[in-house]
């Protein structure tokens, strides 16, 4: 008889041959300039959009919370894990999002899994954008509902699927990212909400990459599209622009009360740590008090997009199939023809002092270089990235 675990080594070998294998890289610090394996690199791979992860005010708040409450919440929120900080943070999120209430989870991934599975079941339909994040897709699977994907941001395709399928199911949930994490484009939320009203659907929008970044006050894509106050479920994370860890759901008081009683990934897990809660609470206050951070981020994002567009001719001449993807966010991507080529470009960028995300299938349908901009990047640092790209050799 053979070893029942032998298939694992064979699967790893397949990943290596397809250039899909990945490994962790230990980074020694945070910010626009990082140290990786002793090499100093310009950091264009971080989701720390506002530069708050290294802000001393967040660190001071986290330290004070640890001194008061300890390092762990020590239990689930419904038993021994609820702290005053949790409630204060939830009120702050609801105020930022202008919703009746909010609920904090231990991660954004858990927020999506638990919320989707609580809202729909085997008698229901989910219509999901084909480029949605893994947490949305896995939450849909966990729910047991019938899942149909519509073409990316294609509202005509969504309408057609609603027209032919909606009346066969009890409830229907429309799922979408607000900012798509591997492309940087935005969902057409006003049209999606109009379809939801026409076909009596719930809407869940994941604001992970929009919270603190988009909208007049940093409330996200819902605010950006002037949809504040509309009936929908808003989910997001505390781990990107807010520089902490955890996830949230914001919506009506009835929704939040229901999730406290039905969302398994909230009920059966330890509450968010006091340090993370305090750091996120401080970050929300900074987002509201310092709008200039968002303004600098927008300026830097626009500058990178323009510089890439201007220099793309040389890059494309070296590598057939390199194409800049549409973006309205701090996520700016260059699509590359295959996994081997994108690894080759990423290696050369690192040699030139640039740290960028090299993203390959199965995470995305096509390989790409993913650049993320921070509010505290300088124009010179962005220009250094462009220079490095134009010097890539085939």
C-alpha positions as YAML, in Angstrom:
chain: A
units: angstrom
residues:
- id: 1
  name: UNK
  ca: [0.00, 0.00, 0.00]
- id: 2
  name: UNK
  ca: [1.20, 3.50, -0.82]
- id: 3
  name: UNK
  ca: [1.54, 6.50, 1.45]
- id: 4
  name: UNK
  ca: [-1.84, 8.34, 1.49]
- id: 5
  name: UNK
  ca: [-0.01, 11.68, 1.64]
- id: 6
  name: UNK
  ca: [2.13, 11.17, -1.48]
- id: 7
  name: UNK
  ca: [-0.30, 13.22, -3.58]
- id: 8
  name: UNK
  ca: [0.78, 16.39, -1.73]
- id: 9
  name: UNK
  ca: [4.32, 16.27, -3.13]
- id: 10
  name: UNK
  ca: [2.95, 15.62, -6.62]
- id: 11
  name: UNK
  ca: [0.61, 18.59, -6.33]
- id: 12
  name: UNK
  ca: [3.46, 20.83, -5.21]
- id: 13
  name: UNK
  ca: [5.50, 19.69, -8.19]
- id: 14
  name: UNK
  ca: [2.65, 20.67, -10.49]
- id: 15
  name: UNK
  ca: [2.52, 24.14, -8.91]
- id: 16
  name: UNK
  ca: [6.25, 24.60, -9.47]
- id: 17
  name: UNK
  ca: [6.04, 23.53, -13.11]
- id: 18
  name: UNK
  ca: [3.20, 25.99, -13.78]
- id: 19
  name: UNK
  ca: [5.09, 28.85, -12.03]
- id: 20
  name: UNK
  ca: [2.21, 29.07, -9.56]
- id: 21
  name: UNK
  ca: [4.14, 28.15, -6.41]
- id: 22
  name: UNK
  ca: [4.35, 30.87, -3.76]
- id: 23
  name: UNK
  ca: [6.28, 31.39, -0.53]
- id: 24
  name: UNK
  ca: [6.33, 33.98, 2.24]
- id: 25
  name: UNK
  ca: [8.90, 36.78, 2.43]
- id: 26
  name: UNK
  ca: [9.80, 38.30, 5.81]
- id: 27
  name: UNK
  ca: [9.67, 42.12, 5.74]
- id: 28
  name: UNK
  ca: [11.44, 43.88, 8.59]
- id: 29
  name: UNK
  ca: [9.41, 47.10, 8.74]
- id: 30
  name: UNK
  ca: [6.45, 48.99, 7.26]
- id: 31
  name: UNK
  ca: [6.04, 52.10, 5.13]
- id: 32
  name: UNK
  ca: [7.11, 53.29, 1.66]
- id: 33
  name: UNK
  ca: [10.64, 51.94, 2.20]
- id: 34
  name: UNK
  ca: [11.07, 48.42, 3.59]
- id: 35
  name: UNK
  ca: [13.88, 45.96, 4.24]
- id: 36
  name: UNK
  ca: [13.62, 42.46, 2.77]
- id: 37
  name: UNK
  ca: [16.44, 39.94, 3.23]
- id: 38
  name: UNK
  ca: [18.79, 42.81, 4.03]
- id: 39
  name: UNK
  ca: [17.89, 44.77, 0.88]
- id: 40
  name: UNK
  ca: [16.22, 48.16, 1.07]
- id: 41
  name: UNK
  ca: [13.28, 48.39, -1.34]
- id: 42
  name: UNK
  ca: [10.63, 50.89, -2.35]
- id: 43
  name: UNK
  ca: [7.36, 49.34, -1.24]
- id: 44
  name: UNK
  ca: [4.59, 49.24, -3.85]
- id: 45
  name: UNK
  ca: [2.94, 46.07, -2.51]
- id: 46
  name: UNK
  ca: [1.28, 47.26, 0.70]
- id: 47
  name: UNK
  ca: [-2.41, 47.82, 1.44]
- id: 48
  name: UNK
  ca: [-1.45, 50.44, 4.04]
- id: 49
  name: UNK
  ca: [-2.98, 53.10, 1.80]
- id: 50
  name: UNK
  ca: [-2.98, 55.99, 4.28]
- id: 51
  name: UNK
  ca: [0.35, 55.09, 5.91]
- id: 52
  name: UNK
  ca: [-1.29, 54.48, 9.29]
- id: 53
  name: UNK
  ca: [0.19, 51.06, 10.12]
- id: 54
  name: UNK
  ca: [3.35, 52.76, 11.37]
- id: 55
  name: UNK
  ca: [1.65, 55.81, 12.89]
- id: 56
  name: UNK
  ca: [2.77, 56.28, 16.52]
- id: 57
  name: UNK
  ca: [-0.75, 57.27, 17.56]
- id: 58
  name: UNK
  ca: [-2.08, 53.83, 16.62]
- id: 59
  name: UNK
  ca: [0.82, 52.17, 18.44]
- id: 60
  name: UNK
  ca: [0.19, 54.27, 21.56]
- id: 61
  name: UNK
  ca: [-3.52, 53.38, 21.54]
- id: 62
  name: UNK
  ca: [-2.73, 49.68, 21.15]
- id: 63
  name: UNK
  ca: [-0.22, 49.75, 24.01]
- id: 64
  name: UNK
  ca: [-2.67, 51.55, 26.29]
- id: 65
  name: UNK
  ca: [-5.36, 48.97, 25.50]
- id: 66
  name: UNK
  ca: [-3.02, 46.09, 26.30]
- id: 67
  name: UNK
  ca: [-2.14, 47.69, 29.64]
- id: 68
  name: UNK
  ca: [-5.83, 48.06, 30.48]
- id: 69
  name: UNK
  ca: [-7.40, 44.91, 29.01]
- id: 70
  name: UNK
  ca: [-4.50, 42.52, 28.36]
- id: 71
  name: UNK
  ca: [-3.37, 40.97, 25.10]
- id: 72
  name: UNK
  ca: [-6.49, 38.92, 24.34]
- id: 73
  name: UNK
  ca: [-10.25, 39.28, 24.61]
- id: 74
  name: UNK
  ca: [-10.09, 35.76, 26.14]
- id: 75
  name: UNK
  ca: [-13.42, 34.54, 24.79]
- id: 76
  name: UNK
  ca: [-16.24, 34.93, 22.32]
- id: 77
  name: UNK
  ca: [-18.12, 38.22, 22.45]
- id: 78
  name: UNK
  ca: [-21.34, 36.61, 23.70]
- id: 79
  name: UNK
  ca: [-19.51, 34.98, 26.65]
- id: 80
  name: UNK
  ca: [-16.43, 36.60, 28.22]
- id: 81
  name: UNK
  ca: [-14.88, 38.39, 25.22]
- id: 82
  name: UNK
  ca: [-16.86, 41.63, 24.99]
- id: 83
  name: UNK
  ca: [-14.99, 44.79, 26.00]
- id: 84
  name: UNK
  ca: [-16.08, 48.46, 26.07]
- id: 85
  name: UNK
  ca: [-13.60, 49.08, 23.23]
- id: 86
  name: UNK
  ca: [-15.58, 46.80, 20.92]
- id: 87
  name: UNK
  ca: [-18.78, 48.76, 21.41]
- id: 88
  name: UNK
  ca: [-17.00, 52.11, 21.03]
- id: 89
  name: UNK
  ca: [-15.38, 50.90, 17.80]
- id: 90
  name: UNK
  ca: [-18.71, 49.65, 16.43]
- id: 91
  name: UNK
  ca: [-20.32, 53.00, 17.15]
- id: 92
  name: UNK
  ca: [-17.45, 54.78, 15.38]
- id: 93
  name: UNK
  ca: [-17.80, 52.54, 12.30]
- id: 94
  name: UNK
  ca: [-21.56, 53.12, 12.17]
- id: 95
  name: UNK
  ca: [-20.98, 56.86, 12.43]
- id: 96
  name: UNK
  ca: [-18.39, 56.77, 9.63]
- id: 97
  name: UNK
  ca: [-20.65, 54.66, 7.39]
- id: 98
  name: UNK
  ca: [-23.80, 56.56, 8.48]
- id: 99
  name: UNK
  ca: [-25.64, 53.34, 9.30]
- id: 100
  name: UNK
  ca: [-27.74, 52.44, 12.33]
- id: 101
  name: UNK
  ca: [-25.23, 49.97, 13.75]
- id: 102
  name: UNK
  ca: [-22.12, 47.91, 13.05]
- id: 103
  name: UNK
  ca: [-20.55, 44.65, 14.18]
- id: 104
  name: UNK
  ca: [-16.82, 43.93, 14.44]
- id: 105
  name: UNK
  ca: [-15.42, 40.51, 13.47]
- id: 106
  name: UNK
  ca: [-11.92, 39.11, 14.05]
- id: 107
  name: UNK
  ca: [-11.13, 39.47, 10.32]
- id: 108
  name: UNK
  ca: [-12.75, 40.72, 7.14]
- id: 109
  name: UNK
  ca: [-12.69, 37.18, 5.76]
- id: 110
  name: UNK
  ca: [-14.71, 35.95, 8.74]
- id: 111
  name: UNK
  ca: [-17.14, 38.84, 8.32]
- id: 112
  name: UNK
  ca: [-17.91, 37.80, 4.75]
- id: 113
  name: UNK
  ca: [-18.17, 34.07, 5.50]
- id: 114
  name: UNK
  ca: [-20.44, 34.53, 8.48]
- id: 115
  name: UNK
  ca: [-22.67, 37.24, 7.07]
- id: 116
  name: UNK
  ca: [-23.37, 35.57, 3.72]
- id: 117
  name: UNK
  ca: [-24.07, 32.20, 5.32]
- id: 118
  name: UNK
  ca: [-26.46, 33.87, 7.78]
- id: 119
  name: UNK
  ca: [-28.41, 35.80, 5.13]
- id: 120
  name: UNK
  ca: [-29.15, 33.04, 2.59]
- id: 121
  name: UNK
  ca: [-29.51, 29.28, 2.46]
- id: 122
  name: UNK
  ca: [-30.46, 26.34, 0.27]
- id: 123
  name: UNK
  ca: [-33.73, 27.91, -0.93]
- id: 124
  name: UNK
  ca: [-32.02, 31.10, -2.09]
- id: 125
  name: UNK
  ca: [-30.02, 32.55, -4.99]
- id: 126
  name: UNK
  ca: [-26.70, 34.39, -4.99]
- id: 127
  name: UNK
  ca: [-25.60, 36.42, -8.00]
- id: 128
  name: UNK
  ca: [-21.89, 37.17, -7.69]
- id: 129
  name: UNK
  ca: [-19.45, 39.22, -9.76]
- id: 130
  name: UNK
  ca: [-16.97, 36.81, -11.37]
- id: 131
  name: UNK
  ca: [-14.00, 38.81, -10.01]
- id: 132
  name: UNK
  ca: [-15.18, 38.85, -6.39]
- id: 133
  name: UNK
  ca: [-12.71, 38.21, -3.60]
- id: 134
  name: UNK
  ca: [-12.19, 34.68, -2.30]
- id: 135
  name: UNK
  ca: [-14.00, 35.50, 0.96]
- id: 136
  name: UNK
  ca: [-17.17, 36.43, -0.93]
- id: 137
  name: UNK
  ca: [-16.98, 33.36, -3.11]
- id: 138
  name: UNK
  ca: [-16.32, 31.00, -0.21]
- id: 139
  name: UNK
  ca: [-19.05, 32.62, 1.87]
- id: 140
  name: UNK
  ca: [-21.46, 31.98, -0.98]
- id: 141
  name: UNK
  ca: [-20.43, 28.31, -1.13]
- id: 142
  name: UNK
  ca: [-20.74, 27.94, 2.65]
- id: 143
  name: UNK
  ca: [-24.29, 29.31, 2.58]
- id: 144
  name: UNK
  ca: [-25.61, 26.41, 0.48]
- id: 145
  name: UNK
  ca: [-27.46, 28.82, -1.81]
- id: 146
  name: UNK
  ca: [-27.54, 28.43, -5.60]
- id: 147
  name: UNK
  ca: [-24.67, 30.52, -7.00]
- id: 148
  name: UNK
  ca: [-24.62, 32.18, -10.40]
- id: 149
  name: UNK
  ca: [-21.76, 34.42, -11.51]
- id: 150
  name: UNK
  ca: [-22.33, 37.41, -13.77]
- id: 151
  name: UNK
  ca: [-19.67, 38.92, -16.03]
- id: 152
  name: UNK
  ca: [-17.39, 41.39, -14.29]
- id: 153
  name: UNK
  ca: [-19.27, 44.67, -13.66]
- id: 154
  name: UNK
  ca: [-21.67, 43.80, -16.50]
- id: 155
  name: UNK
  ca: [-25.05, 45.06, -15.34]
- id: 156
  name: UNK
  ca: [-26.78, 43.93, -18.54]
- id: 157
  name: UNK
  ca: [-25.65, 40.37, -17.85]
- id: 158
  name: UNK
  ca: [-26.77, 40.67, -14.22]
- id: 159
  name: UNK
  ca: [-30.19, 41.94, -15.31]
- id: 160
  name: UNK
  ca: [-30.60, 39.07, -17.77]
- id: 161
  name: UNK
  ca: [-29.77, 36.53, -15.07]
- id: 162
  name: UNK
  ca: [-32.16, 38.17, -12.62]
- id: 163
  name: UNK
  ca: [-34.93, 38.16, -15.19]
- id: 164
  name: UNK
  ca: [-34.56, 34.44, -15.86]
- id: 165
  name: UNK
  ca: [-33.74, 33.14, -12.37]
- id: 166
  name: UNK
  ca: [-34.97, 35.43, -9.59]
- id: 167
  name: UNK
  ca: [-38.58, 34.21, -9.42]
- id: 168
  name: UNK
  ca: [-37.48, 30.62, -8.72]
- id: 169
  name: UNK
  ca: [-35.98, 31.42, -5.32]
- id: 170
  name: UNK
  ca: [-37.12, 32.65, -1.91]
- id: 171
  name: UNK
  ca: [-34.43, 35.29, -1.36]
- id: 172
  name: UNK
  ca: [-31.72, 36.68, -3.61]
- id: 173
  name: UNK
  ca: [-28.40, 38.24, -2.59]
- id: 174
  name: UNK
  ca: [-26.23, 40.29, -4.94]
- id: 175
  name: UNK
  ca: [-22.54, 40.08, -4.01]
- id: 176
  name: UNK
  ca: [-19.80, 42.45, -5.14]
- id: 177
  name: UNK
  ca: [-16.55, 44.04, -4.12]
- id: 178
  name: UNK
  ca: [-16.69, 47.82, -4.21]
- id: 179
  name: UNK
  ca: [-13.03, 48.14, -5.24]
- id: 180
  name: UNK
  ca: [-11.82, 44.96, -6.93]
- id: 181
  name: UNK
  ca: [-8.60, 44.02, -5.20]
- id: 182
  name: UNK
  ca: [-6.71, 42.57, -8.17]
- id: 183
  name: UNK
  ca: [-7.82, 45.12, -10.79]
- id: 184
  name: UNK
  ca: [-8.44, 48.39, -8.96]
- id: 185
  name: UNK
  ca: [-11.71, 49.22, -10.73]
- id: 186
  name: UNK
  ca: [-15.01, 50.08, -9.02]
- id: 187
  name: UNK
  ca: [-18.34, 48.30, -9.10]
- id: 188
  name: UNK
  ca: [-21.21, 50.26, -10.75]
- id: 189
  name: UNK
  ca: [-23.07, 50.42, -7.44]
- id: 190
  name: UNK
  ca: [-25.95, 52.80, -8.37]
- id: 191
  name: UNK
  ca: [-27.05, 50.56, -11.26]
- id: 192
  name: UNK
  ca: [-26.65, 47.43, -9.13]
- id: 193
  name: UNK
  ca: [-28.84, 48.92, -6.39]
- id: 194
  name: UNK
  ca: [-31.49, 49.89, -8.93]
- id: 195
  name: UNK
  ca: [-31.61, 46.29, -10.17]
- id: 196
  name: UNK
  ca: [-31.80, 45.06, -6.59]
- id: 197
  name: UNK
  ca: [-34.86, 47.21, -5.97]
- id: 198
  name: UNK
  ca: [-36.49, 46.10, -9.22]
- id: 199
  name: UNK
  ca: [-36.03, 42.40, -8.47]
- id: 200
  name: UNK
  ca: [-36.37, 42.52, -4.64]
- id: 201
  name: UNK
  ca: [-32.79, 41.50, -3.85]
- id: 202
  name: UNK
  ca: [-30.50, 42.11, -0.93]
- id: 203
  name: UNK
  ca: [-27.08, 43.65, -1.73]
- id: 204
  name: UNK
  ca: [-23.81, 42.93, 0.05]
- id: 205
  name: UNK
  ca: [-20.86, 45.11, -0.92]
- id: 206
  name: UNK
  ca: [-17.32, 44.49, 0.35]
- id: 207
  name: UNK
  ca: [-15.61, 47.82, 1.08]
- id: 208
  name: UNK
  ca: [-12.25, 46.29, 2.08]
- id: 209
  name: UNK
  ca: [-10.16, 48.40, -0.30]
- id: 210
  name: UNK
  ca: [-12.42, 51.46, -0.17]
- id: 211
  name: UNK
  ca: [-12.79, 52.07, 3.58]
- id: 212
  name: UNK
  ca: [-10.77, 55.16, 4.51]
- id: 213
  name: UNK
  ca: [-9.82, 55.66, 0.86]
- id: 214
  name: UNK
  ca: [-12.89, 56.70, -1.16]
- id: 215
  name: UNK
  ca: [-15.71, 59.11, -0.44]
- id: 216
  name: UNK
  ca: [-15.78, 62.64, 0.90]
- id: 217
  name: UNK
  ca: [-15.23, 61.49, 4.49]
- id: 218
  name: UNK
  ca: [-13.43, 58.21, 3.72]
- id: 219
  name: UNK
  ca: [-16.55, 56.12, 4.27]
- id: 220
  name: UNK
  ca: [-15.89, 54.13, 1.09]
- id: 221
  name: UNK
  ca: [-17.34, 53.41, -2.32]
- id: 222
  name: UNK
  ca: [-20.93, 53.65, -1.07]
- id: 223
  name: UNK
  ca: [-20.25, 57.28, -0.15]
- id: 224
  name: UNK
  ca: [-18.24, 57.82, -3.36]
- id: 225
  name: UNK
  ca: [-21.30, 56.81, -5.43]
- id: 226
  name: UNK
  ca: [-23.66, 58.94, -3.26]
- id: 227
  name: UNK
  ca: [-25.50, 55.82, -2.09]
- id: 228
  name: UNK
  ca: [-25.25, 56.50, 1.64]
- id: 229
  name: UNK
  ca: [-28.50, 55.60, 3.40]
- id: 230
  name: UNK
  ca: [-29.60, 53.08, 0.78]
- id: 231
  name: UNK
  ca: [-30.66, 49.61, 1.95]
- id: 232
  name: UNK
  ca: [-27.64, 47.32, 1.70]
- id: 233
  name: UNK
  ca: [-25.13, 45.34, 3.74]
- id: 234
  name: UNK
  ca: [-21.68, 46.93, 3.95]
- id: 235
  name: UNK
  ca: [-18.67, 44.82, 4.90]
- id: 236
  name: UNK
  ca: [-15.08, 45.94, 5.24]
- id: 237
  name: UNK
  ca: [-11.76, 45.43, 6.94]
- id: 238
  name: UNK
  ca: [-9.74, 47.24, 9.57]
- id: 239
  name: UNK
  ca: [-6.47, 45.84, 8.22]
- id: 240
  name: UNK
  ca: [-5.82, 48.01, 5.15]
- id: 241
  name: UNK
  ca: [-6.25, 51.79, 5.22]
- id: 242
  name: UNK
  ca: [-7.10, 51.62, 8.94]
- id: 243
  name: UNK
  ca: [-3.76, 50.00, 9.79]
- id: 244
  name: UNK
  ca: [-5.07, 47.40, 12.23]
- id: 245
  name: UNK
  ca: [-6.75, 43.97, 12.02]
- id: 246
  name: UNK
  ca: [-10.35, 42.78, 11.94]
- id: 247
  name: UNK
  ca: [-13.49, 43.17, 9.87]
- id: 248
  name: UNK
  ca: [-16.86, 44.85, 10.19]
- id: 249
  name: UNK
  ca: [-20.45, 44.73, 8.98]
- id: 250
  name: UNK
  ca: [-22.45, 47.97, 8.89]
- id: 251
  name: UNK
  ca: [-26.17, 48.27, 8.25]
- id: 252
  name: UNK
  ca: [-29.55, 48.46, 9.92]
- id: 253
  name: UNK
  ca: [-29.99, 47.80, 13.63]
- id: 254
  name: UNK
  ca: [-32.10, 44.74, 12.80]
- id: 255
  name: UNK
  ca: [-29.39, 43.30, 10.53]
- id: 256
  name: UNK
  ca: [-26.69, 43.70, 13.18]
- id: 257
  name: UNK
  ca: [-28.87, 42.20, 15.92]
- id: 258
  name: UNK
  ca: [-29.66, 39.25, 13.63]
- id: 259
  name: UNK
  ca: [-25.94, 38.66, 12.89]
- id: 260
  name: UNK
  ca: [-25.09, 38.69, 16.59]
- id: 261
  name: UNK
  ca: [-27.43, 35.72, 16.89]
- id: 262
  name: UNK
  ca: [-26.84, 33.91, 13.60]
- id: 263
  name: UNK
  ca: [-23.34, 34.62, 12.22]
- id: 264
  name: UNK
  ca: [-21.31, 31.57, 13.26]
- id: 265
  name: UNK
  ca: [-17.93, 33.19, 12.51]
- id: 266
  name: UNK
  ca: [-18.74, 35.91, 15.05]
- id: 267
  name: UNK
  ca: [-20.49, 33.77, 17.66]
- id: 268
  name: UNK
  ca: [-17.93, 30.97, 17.86]
- id: 269
  name: UNK
  ca: [-14.62, 32.85, 17.78]
- id: 270
  name: UNK
  ca: [-12.64, 34.97, 20.20]
- id: 271
  name: UNK
  ca: [-13.41, 38.68, 20.03]
- id: 272
  name: UNK
  ca: [-11.03, 41.10, 18.35]
- id: 273
  name: UNK
  ca: [-8.00, 41.79, 20.54]
- id: 274
  name: UNK
  ca: [-8.05, 45.01, 22.60]
- id: 275
  name: UNK
  ca: [-4.92, 46.28, 20.84]
- id: 276
  name: UNK
  ca: [-6.43, 45.84, 17.38]
- id: 277
  name: UNK
  ca: [-9.71, 47.44, 18.43]
- id: 278
  name: UNK
  ca: [-7.96, 50.46, 19.93]
- id: 279
  name: UNK
  ca: [-5.69, 50.92, 16.92]
- id: 280
  name: UNK
  ca: [-8.65, 50.78, 14.52]
- id: 281
  name: UNK
  ca: [-10.63, 53.25, 16.63]
- id: 282
  name: UNK
  ca: [-7.73, 55.70, 16.54]
- id: 283
  name: UNK
  ca: [-7.35, 55.22, 12.78]
- id: 284
  name: UNK
  ca: [-11.00, 56.11, 12.17]
- id: 285
  name: UNK
  ca: [-10.53, 59.32, 14.16]
- id: 286
  name: UNK
  ca: [-7.47, 60.18, 12.03]
- id: 287
  name: UNK
  ca: [-9.33, 59.43, 8.78]
- id: 288
  name: UNK
  ca: [-12.04, 61.89, 9.81]
- id: 289
  name: UNK
  ca: [-9.66, 64.57, 11.12]
- id: 290
  name: UNK
  ca: [-7.03, 64.44, 8.36]
- id: 291
  name: UNK
  ca: [-8.69, 64.42, 4.90]
- id: 292
  name: UNK
  ca: [-5.39, 65.55, 3.40]
- id: 293
  name: UNK
  ca: [-4.19, 61.94, 3.65]
- id: 294
  name: UNK
  ca: [-6.87, 60.85, 1.16]
- id: 295
  name: UNK
  ca: [-6.06, 63.82, -1.04]
- id: 296
  name: UNK
  ca: [-2.36, 62.89, -1.16]
- id: 297
  name: UNK
  ca: [-3.29, 59.27, -1.87]
- id: 298
  name: UNK
  ca: [-5.51, 60.30, -4.77]
- id: 299
  name: UNK
  ca: [-2.82, 62.59, -6.16]
- id: 300
  name: UNK
  ca: [-0.21, 59.81, -5.95]
- id: 301
  name: UNK
  ca: [-2.56, 57.26, -7.55]
- id: 302
  name: UNK
  ca: [-3.36, 59.60, -10.45]
- id: 303
  name: UNK
  ca: [0.33, 60.33, -10.93]
- id: 304
  name: UNK
  ca: [1.28, 56.65, -11.09]
- id: 305
  name: UNK
  ca: [-1.49, 55.90, -13.58]
- id: 306
  name: UNK
  ca: [-0.39, 58.75, -15.81]
- id: 307
  name: UNK
  ca: [3.30, 57.86, -15.60]
- id: 308
  name: UNK
  ca: [2.54, 54.22, -16.42]
- id: 309
  name: UNK
  ca: [0.42, 55.23, -19.41]
- id: 310
  name: UNK
  ca: [3.22, 57.48, -20.70]
- id: 311
  name: UNK
  ca: [5.90, 54.79, -20.28]
- id: 312
  name: UNK
  ca: [3.91, 51.76, -21.31]
- id: 313
  name: UNK
  ca: [5.05, 51.84, -24.93]
- id: 314
  name: UNK
  ca: [8.59, 50.85, -24.01]
- id: 315
  name: UNK
  ca: [7.43, 48.23, -21.50]
- id: 316
  name: UNK
  ca: [5.04, 46.65, -24.01]
- id: 317
  name: UNK
  ca: [7.75, 46.63, -26.68]
- id: 318
  name: UNK
  ca: [9.92, 44.52, -24.39]
- id: 319
  name: UNK
  ca: [7.10, 42.20, -23.30]
- id: 320
  name: UNK
  ca: [4.26, 41.50, -25.72]
- id: 321
  name: UNK
  ca: [0.94, 41.42, -23.88]
- id: 322
  name: UNK
  ca: [1.75, 43.94, -21.11]
- id: 323
  name: UNK
  ca: [-1.37, 46.07, -20.65]
- id: 324
  name: UNK
  ca: [-2.45, 48.61, -18.04]
- id: 325
  name: UNK
  ca: [-5.79, 47.65, -16.51]
- id: 326
  name: UNK
  ca: [-8.47, 50.30, -15.82]
- id: 327
  name: UNK
  ca: [-8.34, 51.63, -12.26]
- id: 328
  name: UNK
  ca: [-10.00, 54.34, -10.16]
- id: 329
  name: UNK
  ca: [-8.25, 53.45, -6.91]
- id: 330
  name: UNK
  ca: [-4.75, 53.14, -5.37]
- id: 331
  name: UNK
  ca: [-4.52, 49.66, -6.93]
- id: 332
  name: UNK
  ca: [-2.85, 49.91, -10.35]
- id: 333
  name: UNK
  ca: [-2.13, 46.76, -12.35]
- id: 334
  name: UNK
  ca: [-0.17, 45.76, -15.43]
- id: 335
  name: UNK
  ca: [-1.48, 42.59, -17.05]
- id: 336
  name: UNK
  ca: [1.33, 40.31, -18.26]
- id: 337
  name: UNK
  ca: [1.08, 37.52, -20.81]
- id: 338
  name: UNK
  ca: [1.98, 34.58, -18.54]
- id: 339
  name: UNK
  ca: [3.22, 33.51, -15.12]
- id: 340
  name: UNK
  ca: [6.83, 32.96, -16.19]
- id: 341
  name: UNK
  ca: [7.05, 36.47, -17.68]
- id: 342
  name: UNK
  ca: [5.55, 38.20, -14.67]
- id: 343
  name: UNK
  ca: [7.97, 36.36, -12.36]
- id: 344
  name: UNK
  ca: [10.85, 37.48, -14.59]
- id: 345
  name: UNK
  ca: [9.73, 41.12, -14.43]
- id: 346
  name: UNK
  ca: [9.15, 40.97, -10.69]
- id: 347
  name: UNK
  ca: [12.67, 39.61, -10.13]
- id: 348
  name: UNK
  ca: [14.19, 42.42, -12.19]
- id: 349
  name: UNK
  ca: [12.18, 45.03, -10.30]
- id: 350
  name: UNK
  ca: [13.44, 43.68, -6.99]
- id: 351
  name: UNK
  ca: [17.01, 43.88, -8.27]
- id: 352
  name: UNK
  ca: [16.30, 47.51, -9.14]
- id: 353
  name: UNK
  ca: [15.07, 48.20, -5.61]
- id: 354
  name: UNK
  ca: [11.31, 47.90, -6.18]
- id: 355
  name: UNK
  ca: [9.01, 45.59, -4.20]
- id: 356
  name: UNK
  ca: [5.79, 44.93, -6.12]
- id: 357
  name: UNK
  ca: [3.19, 42.17, -5.96]
- id: 358
  name: UNK
  ca: [3.53, 39.48, -8.62]
- id: 359
  name: UNK
  ca: [0.07, 37.92, -8.88]
- id: 360
  name: UNK
  ca: [-0.60, 34.72, -10.83]
- id: 361
  name: UNK
  ca: [-3.38, 32.19, -11.33]
- id: 362
  name: UNK
  ca: [-5.33, 30.81, -9.60]
- id: 363
  name: UNK
  ca: [-5.59, 34.05, -7.59]
- id: 364
  name: UNK
  ca: [-6.40, 35.93, -10.81]
- id: 365
  name: UNK
  ca: [-7.44, 34.75, -14.29]
- id: 366
  name: UNK
  ca: [-4.40, 36.43, -15.91]
- id: 367
  name: UNK
  ca: [-0.94, 37.16, -14.46]
- id: 368
  name: UNK
  ca: [-0.19, 40.73, -13.47]
- id: 369
  name: UNK
  ca: [2.05, 43.15, -11.62]
- id: 370
  name: UNK
  ca: [-0.02, 44.77, -8.87]
- id: 371
  name: UNK
  ca: [1.17, 48.15, -7.62]
- id: 372
  name: UNK
  ca: [-0.44, 49.74, -4.57]
- id: 373
  name: UNK
  ca: [0.07, 53.41, -3.78]
- id: 374
  name: UNK
  ca: [0.37, 54.96, -0.33]
- id: 375
  name: UNK
  ca: [-0.37, 58.50, 0.79]
- id: 376
  name: UNK
  ca: [3.22, 58.86, 2.01]
- id: 377
  name: UNK
  ca: [4.89, 57.86, -1.24]
- id: 378
  name: UNK
  ca: [6.82, 60.72, -2.81]
- id: 379
  name: UNK
  ca: [6.71, 61.73, -6.47]
- id: 380
  name: UNK
  ca: [10.37, 60.77, -6.73]
- id: 381
  name: UNK
  ca: [9.64, 57.26, -5.45]
- id: 382
  name: UNK
  ca: [6.90, 56.83, -8.07]
- id: 383
  name: UNK
  ca: [9.26, 58.09, -10.78]
- id: 384
  name: UNK
  ca: [11.88, 55.57, -9.60]
- id: 385
  name: UNK
  ca: [9.32, 52.79, -10.11]
- id: 386
  name: UNK
  ca: [8.57, 53.99, -13.65]
- id: 387
  name: UNK
  ca: [12.27, 54.20, -14.50]
- id: 388
  name: UNK
  ca: [12.80, 50.64, -13.25]
- id: 389
  name: UNK
  ca: [9.90, 49.39, -15.37]
- id: 390
  name: UNK
  ca: [11.17, 51.04, -18.55]
- id: 391
  name: UNK
  ca: [14.57, 49.41, -18.04]
- id: 392
  name: UNK
  ca: [13.18, 45.86, -17.83]
- id: 393
  name: UNK
  ca: [14.94, 43.52, -20.24]
- id: 394
  name: UNK
  ca: [13.09, 40.84, -22.19]
...
